[in-house]
Amino acid sequence: MYIETKFNIGDQIFVVDQHTKHVFIDCKICDGTGIVKIKNKEYECPECNGEKGIEKYKDEFFVIEKYVIIHEIIITRQKIIQLYSDSLDDVVYESDCFSTEEEAVEECVKRNKNKRVYL
């Protein structure tokens, strides 16, 4: 059986990967100072308890460059799923692989636009 793949062994590809980063959100009550003023007196902000804000997390997509090794091909009734890997055996889905850096960056921008900050 012959299965045509999007990439060949040894091809240079650009992979869209994701990681979680910490994001600090300034308190909206004290504008990130940790202090509120009432009648010329300073008080610890009751919203953030003087912490100046809160740390949250956000998934962010970025581009990495790899060389292809076909790791596994899974055939289901609906579709063929091709998994690729690099020499460190880091498996990636074909849907995350692109021929050019420009295509991968464009996909990152699109995916990052839909990401929200969460606790």
Contact map, one row per residue, 1 for C-alpha under 8 A:
11100000000000000000000000000000000000000000000000000000000000000000000000000000000000000000000000000000000000000000000
11110000000000000000000000000000000000000000000000000000000000000000000000000000000000000000000000000000000000000000000
11111000000000000000000000000000000000000000000000000000000000000000000000000000000000000000000000000000000000000000000
01111100000000000000000000000000000000000000000000000000000000000000000000000000000000000000000000000000000000000000000
00111111000000000000000000000000000000000000000000000000000000000000000000000000010000000000000000000000000000000000000
00011111000000000000000000000000000000000000000000000000000000000000000000000000000000000000010000000000000000000000000
00001111101000000000000000000000000000000000000000000000000000000001000000000000000000000000000000000000000000000000000
00001111111000000000000000000000000000000000000000000000000000000001110000000000000000000000000000000000000000000000000
00000011111000000000000000000000000000000000000000000000000000000011110000000000000000000000000000000000000000000000000
00000001111100000000000000000000000000000000000000000000000000000011100000000000000000000000000000000000000000000000000
00000011111110000000000000000000000000000000000000000000000000000011000000000000000000000000000000000000000000000000000
00000000011111000000000000000000000000000000000000000000000000001111000000000000000000000000000000100000000000000000000
00000000001111100000000000000000000000000000000000000000000000001111000000000000000000000000000011111000000000000000000
00000000000111110000000000000000000000000000000000000000000000111100000000000000000000000000000011111001000000000000000
00000000000011111000000000000000000000000000000000000000000000111100000000000000000000000001000111000001000000000000000
00000000000001111100000000000000000000000000000000000000000011110000000000000000000000000000000110000001101100000000000
00000000000000111110000000000000000000000000000000000000000011110000000000000000000000000000000100000000000000000000000
00000000000000011111000000000000000000000000000000000000001111000000000000000000000000000000000000000000000000000000000
00000000000000001111100000000000000000000000000000000000001110000000000000000000000000000000000000000000000000000000000
00000000000000000111110000000000000000000000000000000000111100000000000000000000000000000000000000000000000000000000000
00000000000000000011111000000000000000000000000000000000111100000000000000000000000000000000000000000000000000000000000
00000000000000000001111100000000000000000000000000000011110000000000000000000000000000000000000000000000000000000000000
00000000000000000000111110000000000000000000000000000011110000000000000000000000000000000000000000000000000000000000100
00000000000000000000011111000000000000000000000000001111000000000000000000000000000000000000000000000000000000000000000
00000000000000000000001111100000000000000000000000001111000000000000000000000000000000000000000000000000000000000000000
00000000000000000000000111110011000000000000000000011100000000000000000000000000000000000000000000000000000000000000000
00000000000000000000000011111111110000000000001100011100000000000000000000000000000000000000000000000000000000000000000
00000000000000000000000001111111000000000000000000001000000000000000000000000000000000000000000000000000000000000000000
00000000000000000000000000111111000100000000101000000000000000000000000000000000000000000000000000000000000000000000000
00000000000000000000000000111111111100000000100000010000000000000000000000000000000000000000000000000000000000000000000
00000000000000000000000001111111110000000000000000010000000000000000000000000000000000000000000000000000000000000000000
00000000000000000000000001111111110000000000000000011000000000000000000000000000000000000000000000000000000000000000000
00000000000000000000000000100111111100000000000001010000000000000000000000000000000000000000000000000000000000000000000
00000000000000000000000000100111111100000001100111111000000000000000000000000000000000000000000000000000000000000000000
00000000000000000000000000000100111110000111100001010000000000000000000000000000000000000000000000000000000000000000000
00000000000000000000000000001100111111000111100000000000000000000000000000000000000000000000000000000000000000000000000
00000000000000000000000000000000001111111110000000000000000000000000000000000000000000000000000000000000000000000000000
00000000000000000000000000000000000111111110000000000000000000000000000000000000000000000000000000000000000000000000000
00000000000000000000000000000000000011111000000000000000000000000000000000000000000000000000000000000000000000000000000
00000000000000000000000000000000000011111100000000000000000000000000000000000000000000000000000000000000000000000000000
00000000000000000000000000000000000011111110000000000000000000000000000000000000000000000000000000000000000000000000000
00000000000000000000000000000000001111011111000000000000000000000000000000000000000000000000000000000000000000000000000
00000000000000000000000000000000001111001111100000000000000000000000000000000000000000000000000000000000000000000000000
00000000000000000000000000000000011100000111110011000000000000000000000000000000000000000000000000000000000000000000000
00000000000000000000000000001100011100000011111111000000000000000000000000000000000000000000000000000000000000000000000
00000000000000000000000000000000000000000001111111000000000000000000000000000000000000000000000000000000000000000000000
00000000000000000000000000101000000000000000111110000000000000000000000000000000000000000000000000000000000000000000000
00000000000000000000000000100000010000000000111111111100000000000000000000000000000000000000000000000000000000000000000
00000000000000000000000000000000010000000001111111110000000000000000000000000000000000000000000000000000000000000000000
00000000000000000000000000000000111000000001110111110000000000000000000000000000000000000000000000000000000000000000000
00000000000000000000000000000000010000000000000111111100000000000000000000000000000000000000000000000000000000000000000
00000000000000000000000001100111111000000000000111111100000000000000000000000000000000000000000000000000000000000000000
00000000000000000000000111110001010000000000000100111110000000000000000000000000000000000000000000000000000000000000000
00000000000000000000000111100000000000000000000100111111000000000000000000000000000000000000000000000000000000000000000
00000000000000000000011110000000000000000000000000001111100000000000000000000000000000000000000000000000000000000000001
00000000000000000000011110000000000000000000000000000111110000000000000000000000000000000000000000000000000000000000111
00000000000000000001111000000000000000000000000000000011111000000000000000000000000000000000000000000000000000000000111
00000000000000000001111000000000000000000000000000000001111100000000000000000000000000000000000000000000000000000011110
00000000000000000111100000000000000000000000000000000000111110000000000000000000000000000000000000000000000000000011100
00000000000000000111100000000000000000000000000000000000011111000000000000000000000000000000000000000000000000010010000
00000000000000011110000000000000000000000000000000000000001111100000000000000000000000000000000000000000000110110000000
00000000000000011100000000000000000000000000000000000000000111110000000000000000000000000000000000000000100100000000000
00000000000001111000000000000000000000000000000000000000000011111000000000000000000000000000000000001001100100000000000
00000000000001111000000000000000000000000000000000000000000001111100000000000000000000000000000000000000000000000000000
00000000000111100000000000000000000000000000000000000000000000111110000000000000000000000000000000000000000000000000000
00000000000111100000000000000000000000000000000000000000000000011111000000000000000001000000000000000000000000000000000
00000000111110000000000000000000000000000000000000000000000000001111100000000000000001000000000000000000000000000000000
00000011111110000000000000000000000000000000000000000000000000000111110000000000000111000000000000000000000000000000000
00000001110000000000000000000000000000000000000000000000000000000011111000000000000111100000000000000000000000000000000
00000001100000000000000000000000000000000000000000000000000000000001111110000000011110000000000000000000000000000000000
00000000000000000000000000000000000000000000000000000000000000000000111110000000011110001010000000000000000000000000000
00000000000000000000000000000000000000000000000000000000000000000000011111000000011100000000000000000000000000000000000
00000000000000000000000000000000000000000000000000000000000000000000011111100001111000000000000000000000000000000000000
00000000000000000000000000000000000000000000000000000000000000000000000111110001111000000000000000000000000000000000000
00000000000000000000000000000000000000000000000000000000000000000000000011111011100000000000000000000000000000000000000
00000000000000000000000000000000000000000000000000000000000000000000000001111111100000000000000000000000000000000000000
00000000000000000000000000000000000000000000000000000000000000000000000000111110000000000000000000000000000000000000000
00000000000000000000000000000000000000000000000000000000000000000000000000011111000000000000000000000000000000000000000
00000000000000000000000000000000000000000000000000000000000000000000000000111111100000000000000000000000000000000000000
00000000000000000000000000000000000000000000000000000000000000000000000011110111110000000000000000000000000000000000000
00000000000000000000000000000000000000000000000000000000000000000000000011110011111000000000110000000000000000000000000
00001000000000000000000000000000000000000000000000000000000000000000011111000001111100000000110000000000000000000000000
00000000000000000000000000000000000000000000000000000000000000000000011111000000111110000011110000000000000000000000000
00000000000000000000000000000000000000000000000000000000000000000001111100000000011111000011110000000000000000000000000
00000000000000000000000000000000000000000000000000000000000000000001111000000000001111111111000000000000000000000000000
00000000000000000000000000000000000000000000000000000000000000000111100000000000000111111110000000000000000000000000000
00000000000000000000000000000000000000000000000000000000000000000000100000000000000011111100000000000000000000000000000
00000000000000000000000000000000000000000000000000000000000000000000000000000000000011111100000000000000000000000000000
00000000000000000000000000000000000000000000000000000000000000000000001000000000000011111110000000000000000000000000000
00000000000000000000000000000000000000000000000000000000000000000000000000000000000011111111000000000000000000000000000
00000000000000000000000000000000000000000000000000000000000000000000001000000000001111001111100000000000000000000000000
00000000000000100000000000000000000000000000000000000000000000000000000000000000001110000111110110000000000000000000000
00000000000000000000000000000000000000000000000000000000000000000000000000000000111100000011111110000000000000000000000
00000100000000000000000000000000000000000000000000000000000000000000000000000000111100000001111110000000000000000000000
00000000000000000000000000000000000000000000000000000000000000000000000000000000000000000000111110000000000000000000000
00000000000000111000000000000000000000000000000000000000000000000000000000000000000000000001111111000000000000000000000
00000000000011110000000000000000000000000000000000000000000000000000000000000000000000000001111111100001000000000000000
00000000000011100000000000000000000000000000000000000000000000000000000000000000000000000000000111111011000000000000000
00000000000111000000000000000000000000000000000000000000000000000000000000000000000000000000000011111011000000000000000
00000000000011000000000000000000000000000000000000000000000000000000000000000000000000000000000001111111000000000000000
00000000000011000000000000000000000000000000000000000000000000100000000000000000000000000000000001111111100000000000000
00000000000000000000000000000000000000000000000000000000000000000000000000000000000000000000000000011111110000000000000
00000000000000000000000000000000000000000000000000000000000000000000000000000000000000000000000001111111111000000000000
00000000000001110000000000000000000000000000000000000000000000100000000000000000000000000000000011111111111100000000000
00000000000000010000000000000000000000000000000000000000000001100000000000000000000000000000000000001111111110000000000
00000000000000000000000000000000000000000000000000000000000000000000000000000000000000000000000000000111111111000000000
00000000000000010000000000000000000000000000000000000000000000000000000000000000000000000000000000000011111111100000000
00000000000000010000000000000000000000000000000000000000000011100000000000000000000000000000000000000001111111110000000
00000000000000000000000000000000000000000000000000000000000010000000000000000000000000000000000000000000111111111000000
00000000000000000000000000000000000000000000000000000000000000000000000000000000000000000000000000000000011111111100000
00000000000000000000000000000000000000000000000000000000000010000000000000000000000000000000000000000000001111111110000
00000000000000000000000000000000000000000000000000000000000110000000000000000000000000000000000000000000000111111110000
00000000000000000000000000000000000000000000000000000000000000000000000000000000000000000000000000000000000011111110000
00000000000000000000000000000000000000000000000000000000000000000000000000000000000000000000000000000000000001111111000
00000000000000000000000000000000000000000000000000000000011100000000000000000000000000000000000000000000000000111111100
00000000000000000000000000000000000000000000000000000000011000000000000000000000000000000000000000000000000000000111110
00000000000000000000001000000000000000000000000000000001111000000000000000000000000000000000000000000000000000000011111
00000000000000000000000000000000000000000000000000000001110000000000000000000000000000000000000000000000000000000001111
00000000000000000000000000000000000000000000000000000011100000000000000000000000000000000000000000000000000000000000111
